[in-house]
């Protein structure tokens, strides 16, 4: 390995240590870790941290990519050929599992999103992933809707199954995971039934 390769490997190792430390601190309850705290947890100098991440936005982008990668590794597509009740059950159960996983990161992001374009972009990426899943999983039901009604229904389903609603159920209403899943299931079922009823009525 030549000098350039060695520097690249060291930089990549430092970046990985910093990202993992950032995630670990947030999961441990430190929702707004400082650069110094992250560097200490990563076992690197503060200078090394900022040499590899030019600012917080760069760090937020890298951490967001890793969190999404880990979330995607836990994602198991629900079979579209299942009955509607079974698809709804499987969809809501999986959404709950993934939302519980990203909960610490989502809570941390909420504290800084107002001043962080990158954190807002990270959140939008998660929302778009769910929207894409909804489009595929409920394609049969959505197919009978007009374009405008379809868009509204997909957006409503997205609201019912993403962090904004989940955080209200878990943090404000203080529901258990099972209770929150039941509310999500009721919302998703009602939205699909209402949309199809209007389309076919």
N, C-alpha and C positions, 0 to 999 in steps of 0.2 A: 504494500500500500504506500503510495507516494504521499508527500506532504499535503497536497491538496485534498486527496481522498481522506486522509486522516482528519483534517480540519472539518470536512463535510460530515464525516461520521460522528465526530465529537459534537458538532452543532446539532445534528439530528438527535443524538442522545440527550443533549440538553433540552431541546424542544420537547421531547417525549417526557422527560422528567418533570418539566414545568407544567405541561398540560395535565399529566396525571396528578400532580400535586394540587393544581387548581381544582380539578374535579373532586379530589379527596377532601379538601378543605370544605368545599361547599356541601358535600354529602355529610360531613361531620358537623354541620350547623353554622359554619363561618360563611355567611351569605355574601359578605362584601370583603373578601380577603384583600389585603394590600399587596403590593409588589414584594415588600420585604417578607411578609408571611409566606407568600408563594415560593419565593426563592429559598427561604429557610426549610420549608417542607420538602422542596425538591432536592435540597442538598447542593445548591449552586449559589454562586454569588449574585447579588442584585445586578451587578454590571453584566454578568453573563446572561441573566434573564432579559434585560433590555437590549442586549446585543443581538438577541435572537428574535425578539418581539419588539417592534419599533414603538408600540404604544398599546394601551389596553384594548383598543379596537382590534388590533392584529391578534392579540391573545384571545379575545372573545371569539373571533372567527375560527381560530384553530381549535379551541375548546369545543365550540359548537359543532364543528365537523366530527370530532371524536365522539361526542355524546350522541350525535345522530347515527354514527357508524355502529355504536354499541346498541342503540335502540333498534336499528335495522337488523342486527344480528339476532335479536329476539323475536322479530316479526315472522309470523307464519301465516301466509295468505289463507283466507277463508274460502272454501270451495264455492264458487258462484252457482253450482248446480244444486246446492242444498235448498230445502224449503225456506221460505221467507222467515218464519219464526226461528229456524235453526241458524240462518245467516245472521239475523239480528242478535241472537244470543251469543254466538261466537264472536261477532264483531264487538259487542259491548264488553265481553269478558276480556278480549285482547286489548281493547282500548284502555280498560281499567289497569291492566297489568303494565302497559307501556307508560301510562300517565303517572302511575305510582313510581315507576323507575325514574322518570325525568322530573319528578316533583321538586327535589331540592334545587336543581338547575333552573327550573321555571320560576320558583320563588326568588331565587337570587337574581335572575334576569329582571324580574318585575321591579326590583329596587333601583335598577339603573337604566331601564329601557327608555325613559323619557329623555335621557341625554346620550343615548348610544344607538346610532343608526344600525350598527352591526347586530346588536341584540334584537332589535326589531326585525331585522332581516332573518335572523336565526328563527325567530318565532313564526314568521311568515312561511319559512321553508317547512316547518313542522305542519302548519295548517295545510299547505299545498299537498303534502304527502297524504294526509287524511282525506282531503278532497279527491285525490286520484283514486284512493282505495274505495271510497264511496261510489264513485262513478263506475268502477268495475264491478263491485260486489252487488250493487242494486241496479244494474243495467236494465234488467227486465222490467222493473217497476218504473224506472225513469224514462224508458223508451216510449211510454204512452203519453208523456207530458209534452206540452208545447215548449219551445226553447226557453221562453221567459220563465214559465212555471218550473221547468227542470232546473234552471239556474238557481231560482229561489229555494227550491227544495234541497238541492245539494248544499247550498250555503247554510240553510237551517240545520241540516243534519251535521254539518261541520261544527256549527256553534254548539250543538248538543253533545258533541263527542270530543271536543278539544279542551285544552287546559283551562280556558276562561270559565267554562261551566263546571268542570271538575273541581276547580279550586273553591268555587262557591259551595258545592256540595260537601266537600271534605273539610274546608277551613272555616266557612261561615256557618253552615248548617251542622257541622260536626258529625256527619254521617259516617258510618263504617264503610269499608270498601263495598261490601255486599249491598248495603242500603243505597249507596251512590250508583252502583251498577243497575239496580232495580229502577231508579229514577231515569237513568240514561236509556235503559231499554224501553221504558214507557214513552219517553220523548221520541226516540227513533221510530218506534212502532206507530205512534200517533201521527207523526209527520208523514211517513210513507203512506199510511192508510188514507189520510186526508187528501194528499196530493192525487192519489190514484182515484179516489172517490169523485173528486171534482172533475178529473180528466174523463172518467167513464160515465159520469152522471149526466 
